[in-house]
Amino acid sequence: MEFIDAIKITNKERLIAEGYDIRGILQTTIEAFAEQIFVTGFVHADPHPGNIFVRTQGGKTQIVILDFGLCFPLAE
């Protein structure tokens, strides 16, 4: 476990104020969950906004998904 210093994905005003690309964040988040469903078949089953944050790491925007306590494999 670690402390994640990030902005809640629903805090649009702060994300805009700090210069984040909202459309890019949404696109990356959709792609992350689509990859879980359609590529790996292993899915985070609790993807509510309280588990999704945004931060800058190494100069790049990073979507942080928390709480992988509820995950499951999808059947073919």
Secondary structure, 3 states (H helix, E strand, C coil): CCCCCCEECCCHHHHHHCCCCHHHHHHHHHHHHHHHHHHHCEEECCCCHHHEEEEEECCEEEEEECCCCCEEECCC
